[in-house]
Amino acid sequence: MRSHNDVRISLGPSLQLPGDDTMTVLWETDRPCIGSVTCISPNDEEKIVSSDTQGASTRHRVTIAGLTPKTVYQYRVSAGNQVLHESSFRTLVRRSTYRAVIAGDIHAPREEFGYIVPMLRESRPDFMVFLGDFVYRSDENYWPSFFRMGRDLFDRIPFFPVVGDHDLGLRDKYGLYSRYFCTSNENGRKYFYYAQEVSNDVLVFLDTNKIWGFYLQAFWLYRYLKKRAKQEEIRYLFVFAHKGPISFKGGRPGLYGIRTLFGMLKRYGVTAIFSGHDHHYIRGRSHSGIPLFISGGAGGGRPYRINPDNTHARLSGSMEYGEVCRHFLVLDVSDDECSVTAVDETGRIIEKTRLTPP
């Protein structure tokens, strides 16, 4: 019989916003409690404990700092003396090679994403990037299904989230999204666009829902890249967004706001732009020479026909390859080479593209 003091995890845990010396763990419990995370390095040489800072709650978000780069940690999530979950993670590398998997448009509670989850795990990435539209509709009935399908993935492989248009509620807008995912916080204000440095590379995550206020992101990105480039040379620069600058679905125009960034991104040496929103795989290029990848086939949603003659797209760029299928991308990065491999839901390699550092 369950004791009245027993606490159970109702959602998660998931690892988010990884770094070479930090990791953030999010989870929810069925009863209010003060949660904690204990990290133990190999051979028990290092033990770090971090706890909730906001008091007892059913929603827990704990960031562990002071970790060692490229190290596997065993960790356990606890409520008081009660251990709720045990798993492991590896911190990111510092100035070295790494692998990321990229997937978009899951549209939970559709179950197709569940077929791809084992393949994501078997790819053995250092981290993942999800390009938005985690759910078909943002409500409390749909979000848990996303975490349920990825239960055996999110507790050991961290990810960076990108917000999609389906992830916004009609009334609360970003409310549920900020409940389940980490957000940036500057001067006490929450933002849903942010940047992360991984192994001397810069990863930029945009919020393409605030179309009219997109210029704020442009100013933020300019200041960030200018400051970063003065500190140290950028090896690779990757941009991730839900809606991309170019679309090959029917007469969809693509996002003009990102196209206004092309000049700045070229100046700071952008390597590629990755987006979702369209449920197919496309590799293309802007007229200014920026490689573009559209990857919106990680699960639910009706596959979209490809229209290579979309007038809006032809004014801004071109399609080099396209295929209608469920898929994900594998990004491999090293000093000498950067490649993107598209893999369909059967494990077939659609194509492998090598990217040259600008």
Wavefront OBJ file of the C-alpha trace (Angstrom):
o trace
v 0.000 0.000 0.000
v 1.258 3.464 -0.887
v 2.204 5.665 2.072
v 0.655 9.115 2.273
v 4.200 10.514 2.266
v 5.220 8.757 -0.976
v 5.921 11.005 -3.949
v 5.837 9.857 -7.562
v 7.082 11.443 -10.773
v 4.161 12.381 -13.001
v 6.200 13.818 -15.902
v 9.855 13.556 -16.889
v 12.591 13.863 -15.970
v 14.110 15.521 -19.025
v 17.599 16.939 -19.498
v 17.725 20.347 -21.136
v 20.124 23.152 -22.061
v 23.302 21.095 -21.623
v 26.747 22.635 -21.319
v 30.261 21.375 -20.824
v 29.968 22.082 -17.093
v 26.207 22.399 -16.482
v 22.983 20.416 -16.911
v 19.356 21.310 -16.175
v 16.846 18.666 -15.066
v 13.075 19.214 -15.237
v 10.370 16.954 -13.810
v 6.950 17.065 -12.153
v 5.589 15.164 -9.171
v 2.083 14.195 -8.123
v 2.544 15.938 -4.746
v 4.346 19.114 -3.673
v 7.857 18.462 -2.397
v 11.373 19.878 -2.439
v 13.197 18.069 -5.204
v 16.928 17.546 -5.543
v 19.391 16.096 -8.038
v 22.559 14.254 -7.003
v 25.311 13.788 -9.625
v 28.102 11.277 -9.081
v 31.128 11.089 -11.369
v 32.958 7.861 -12.279
v 34.737 6.190 -9.348
v 32.748 8.410 -6.975
v 35.414 11.098 -7.316
v 32.907 13.925 -7.492
v 29.488 14.340 -5.933
v 27.311 17.383 -6.524
v 23.854 17.971 -5.071
v 21.466 20.714 -6.212
v 17.940 21.341 -4.918
v 14.832 23.360 -5.716
v 15.279 26.994 -4.800
v 11.589 27.977 -4.807
v 10.412 25.702 -2.005
v 7.988 22.772 -2.174
v 6.214 22.405 -5.527
v 4.976 19.833 -8.033
v 7.137 21.433 -10.736
v 10.876 21.076 -10.418
v 13.712 22.686 -12.340
v 17.230 22.130 -11.023
v 20.463 23.268 -12.681
v 23.677 21.506 -11.709
v 26.855 23.567 -12.176
v 30.546 22.887 -11.699
v 30.585 19.654 -13.697
v 33.548 18.323 -15.657
v 33.398 18.438 -19.484
v 32.906 15.197 -21.452
v 32.185 13.181 -18.320
v 29.493 10.587 -17.689
v 27.595 11.235 -14.468
v 25.198 8.944 -12.715
v 22.377 11.019 -11.281
v 19.330 10.507 -9.156
v 16.241 12.635 -8.687
v 14.945 12.677 -5.111
v 12.248 14.077 -2.865
v 13.797 14.243 0.579
v 15.254 10.787 1.272
v 13.070 9.132 -1.362
v 14.816 8.368 -4.679
v 12.363 8.894 -7.544
v 14.493 8.201 -10.611
v 18.032 7.153 -11.527
v 19.794 7.529 -14.860
v 22.964 8.999 -16.383
v 24.095 11.750 -18.727
v 27.299 13.007 -20.299
v 28.367 16.630 -20.266
v 29.260 18.266 -23.560
v 32.753 18.453 -24.979
v 35.020 21.486 -24.936
v 36.870 22.145 -28.194
v 36.313 18.736 -29.711
v 34.057 16.686 -31.989
v 30.384 16.101 -31.234
v 27.189 14.684 -32.701
v 23.677 16.136 -32.558
v 20.376 14.818 -33.851
v 17.800 17.266 -35.181
v 14.073 16.567 -35.455
v 10.998 18.680 -36.005
v 7.185 18.621 -35.936
v 6.381 15.760 -33.586
v 2.735 16.766 -33.099
v 2.048 14.651 -29.998
v -0.141 12.804 -29.137
v 0.309 11.206 -32.562
v 2.386 8.089 -31.981
v 4.680 8.224 -35.025
v 7.426 9.934 -33.046
v 7.605 6.850 -30.828
v 8.901 4.817 -33.788
v 11.797 7.245 -34.301
v 12.792 7.504 -30.618
v 14.850 4.236 -30.582
v 16.715 5.415 -33.686
v 17.549 8.734 -32.042
v 18.904 6.874 -29.031
v 20.916 4.448 -31.171
v 22.514 7.383 -33.006
v 24.339 8.099 -29.714
v 24.227 11.890 -29.968
v 25.786 14.250 -27.458
v 22.582 16.296 -27.570
v 19.393 16.797 -29.566
v 17.608 19.782 -31.092
v 13.831 19.759 -31.538
v 12.591 22.261 -34.107
v 9.204 22.992 -32.575
v 5.612 21.762 -32.838
v 6.106 19.263 -30.042
v 2.315 18.940 -29.727
v -0.617 19.207 -32.097
v -2.365 21.570 -29.694
v -0.968 23.180 -26.571
v -3.064 21.931 -23.667
v -2.413 19.857 -20.577
v -3.852 16.725 -22.194
v -1.397 16.730 -25.104
v 1.928 17.737 -23.545
v 2.355 14.664 -21.283
v 2.132 12.385 -24.332
v 5.286 13.958 -25.777
v 7.257 13.238 -22.601
v 5.747 9.768 -22.330
v 6.916 8.780 -25.833
v 10.428 10.021 -25.101
v 10.625 8.801 -21.501
v 13.630 6.515 -22.129
v 15.403 9.149 -24.205
v 15.014 12.503 -22.473
v 16.363 11.294 -19.120
v 19.784 10.466 -20.591
v 20.262 12.608 -23.723
v 19.788 16.368 -23.247
v 18.082 18.589 -25.773
v 17.628 22.187 -26.847
v 14.022 23.182 -27.603
v 12.747 25.533 -30.315
v 9.215 26.867 -29.906
v 6.719 26.200 -32.718
v 3.366 27.739 -33.544
v 1.447 24.643 -32.353
v 3.219 24.935 -28.994
v 1.421 28.181 -28.120
v -1.895 28.152 -26.273
v -4.860 30.239 -27.358
v -5.065 32.030 -24.013
v -1.843 31.432 -22.150
v 0.374 31.672 -25.268
v 3.814 30.610 -23.942
v 2.484 29.514 -20.544
v 2.563 25.730 -20.943
v 5.681 25.843 -23.101
v 7.615 27.656 -20.371
v 6.280 25.132 -17.869
v 7.797 22.173 -19.680
v 10.932 23.712 -21.188
v 13.787 25.921 -20.103
v 13.709 29.521 -21.286
v 16.287 32.272 -21.319
v 16.020 34.971 -18.711
v 17.562 38.412 -19.105
v 16.961 41.223 -16.652
v 14.005 39.389 -15.153
v 12.210 38.895 -18.480
v 11.630 35.592 -20.226
v 12.614 35.152 -23.846
v 12.119 32.158 -26.094
v 15.097 32.822 -28.329
v 18.603 32.160 -27.063
v 22.132 31.104 -27.984
v 24.407 28.370 -26.699
v 28.104 27.754 -27.189
v 29.155 24.167 -27.837
v 32.793 23.264 -28.439
v 33.711 26.728 -29.751
v 30.651 26.739 -32.029
v 27.625 29.008 -31.706
v 24.106 27.579 -31.804
v 21.303 30.141 -32.205
v 17.678 29.238 -31.451
v 15.041 31.667 -32.775
v 11.405 32.260 -31.871
v 9.571 32.577 -35.199
v 6.152 33.177 -33.649
v 6.717 36.853 -32.892
v 6.833 37.922 -36.519
v 6.121 41.618 -35.957
v 8.651 41.821 -33.155
v 11.319 39.882 -35.016
v 13.541 42.959 -35.201
v 14.155 42.581 -31.430
v 15.748 39.219 -32.095
v 17.796 40.751 -34.908
v 19.233 43.411 -32.562
v 19.863 40.822 -29.864
v 21.592 38.483 -32.336
v 23.755 41.249 -33.777
v 24.962 42.303 -30.326
v 25.575 38.695 -29.303
v 27.539 37.706 -32.434
v 29.573 40.924 -32.409
v 30.587 40.374 -28.797
v 31.263 36.665 -29.318
v 33.385 37.236 -32.441
v 35.556 39.761 -30.572
v 36.229 37.268 -27.795
v 37.147 34.303 -29.950
v 36.869 33.052 -33.512
v 33.640 31.153 -34.236
v 34.326 27.736 -35.743
v 30.771 26.946 -36.904
v 27.558 28.949 -36.597
v 24.253 27.051 -36.746
v 20.806 28.668 -36.678
v 17.695 26.721 -35.643
v 14.108 27.910 -36.102
v 10.654 26.448 -36.462
v 9.572 28.460 -39.504
v 12.329 28.745 -42.051
v 13.252 31.564 -44.421
v 12.137 29.568 -47.475
v 9.274 27.113 -47.957
v 8.515 24.661 -50.737
v 5.029 23.772 -49.520
v 2.385 25.021 -51.942
v 2.476 28.822 -51.981
v 3.736 29.228 -48.392
v 5.986 32.316 -48.354
v 8.561 31.384 -45.718
v 9.555 33.751 -42.938
v 10.694 37.124 -44.213
v 12.162 37.998 -40.798
v 14.912 35.382 -41.124
v 15.670 36.482 -44.677
v 16.474 39.940 -43.327
v 19.211 38.293 -41.249
v 21.006 36.725 -44.224
v 23.527 39.562 -44.586
v 24.450 39.565 -40.902
v 24.658 35.771 -40.739
v 26.910 35.664 -43.790
v 29.161 38.279 -42.208
v 29.632 36.166 -39.099
v 30.131 32.948 -41.058
v 26.843 31.048 -40.786
v 27.315 27.359 -41.590
v 23.643 26.349 -42.067
v 20.064 27.216 -41.110
v 17.796 24.381 -39.904
v 14.006 24.736 -39.748
v 10.856 22.622 -39.456
v 7.195 23.600 -40.023
v 7.004 21.836 -43.417
v 6.466 18.081 -43.107
v 9.129 16.837 -45.504
v 12.893 16.882 -45.994
v 14.540 19.516 -48.166
v 18.116 20.602 -48.661
v 18.467 23.953 -50.378
v 20.461 27.138 -50.524
v 19.716 30.832 -50.341
v 20.753 33.026 -53.254
v 23.457 34.399 -50.956
v 24.880 30.882 -50.600
v 23.637 29.892 -47.117
v 22.863 26.126 -46.843
v 19.271 25.503 -45.721
v 17.714 22.337 -44.294
v 13.983 21.822 -43.769
v 13.252 18.923 -41.427
v 9.644 18.666 -40.294
v 9.174 14.916 -40.463
v 9.843 13.540 -36.974
v 6.369 12.226 -36.274
v 2.817 13.363 -36.664
v 1.197 15.590 -39.166
v 0.243 15.010 -42.765
v 3.295 14.825 -45.081
v 3.433 17.807 -47.434
v 3.922 17.703 -51.151
v 6.996 19.532 -52.368
v 6.502 22.439 -54.737
v 9.949 23.291 -56.174
v 8.371 26.080 -58.237
v 7.051 28.045 -55.256
v 7.416 31.652 -56.427
v 8.275 32.951 -52.960
v 11.041 30.376 -52.612
v 12.524 30.998 -56.048
v 12.948 34.682 -55.220
v 15.099 33.825 -52.199
v 16.827 30.533 -52.949
v 16.640 27.115 -54.547
v 15.973 23.491 -53.672
v 18.834 21.041 -54.253
v 17.161 17.858 -52.975
v 13.807 16.930 -51.471
v 11.930 13.868 -50.251
v 8.535 13.342 -48.616
v 9.103 10.993 -45.677
v 9.382 10.834 -41.914
v 12.966 11.392 -40.921
v 15.522 13.087 -38.684
v 18.960 14.622 -39.213
v 22.356 13.720 -37.753
v 24.847 16.578 -37.460
v 28.502 15.532 -37.054
v 31.002 18.272 -36.272
v 34.795 18.282 -36.036
v 37.637 20.670 -36.806
v 38.132 19.168 -40.231
v 34.590 18.343 -41.319
v 30.945 19.089 -40.703
v 28.255 16.845 -42.192
v 24.483 16.467 -42.130
v 22.972 13.006 -42.668
v 19.245 12.632 -43.317
v 17.809 9.296 -42.097
v 14.257 8.092 -42.739
v 12.012 6.154 -40.354
v 13.268 2.795 -41.646
v 16.910 3.685 -40.973
v 17.715 4.308 -44.633
v 20.212 7.090 -45.254
v 18.507 9.551 -47.558
v 21.667 11.520 -48.214
v 24.785 12.859 -46.536
v 25.886 16.447 -47.101
v 29.261 17.889 -46.184
v 29.338 21.509 -45.096
v 32.420 23.666 -45.445
v 33.259 26.164 -42.744
v 32.965 29.692 -44.215
l 1 2 3 4 5 6 7 8 9 10 11 12 13 14 15 16 17 18 19 20 21 22 23 24 25 26 27 28 29 30 31 32 33 34 35 36 37 38 39 40 41 42 43 44 45 46 47 48 49 50 51 52 53 54 55 56 57 58 59 60 61 62 63 64 65 66 67 68 69 70 71 72 73 74 75 76 77 78 79 80 81 82 83 84 85 86 87 88 89 90 91 92 93 94 95 96 97 98 99 100 101 102 103 104 105 106 107 108 109 110 111 112 113 114 115 116 117 118 119 120 121 122 123 124 125 126 127 128 129 130 131 132 133 134 135 136 137 138 139 140 141 142 143 144 145 146 147 148 149 150 151 152 153 154 155 156 157 158 159 160 161 162 163 164 165 166 167 168 169 170 171 172 173 174 175 176 177 178 179 180 181 182 183 184 185 186 187 188 189 190 191 192 193 194 195 196 197 198 199 200 201 202 203 204 205 206 207 208 209 210 211 212 213 214 215 216 217 218 219 220 221 222 223 224 225 226 227 228 229 230 231 232 233 234 235 236 237 238 239 240 241 242 243 244 245 246 247 248 249 250 251 252 253 254 255 256 257 258 259 260 261 262 263 264 265 266 267 268 269 270 271 272 273 274 275 276 277 278 279 280 281 282 283 284 285 286 287 288 289 290 291 292 293 294 295 296 297 298 299 300 301 302 303 304 305 306 307 308 309 310 311 312 313 314 315 316 317 318 319 320 321 322 323 324 325 326 327 328 329 330 331 332 333 334 335 336 337 338 339 340 341 342 343 344 345 346 347 348 349 350 351 352 353 354 355 356 357 358
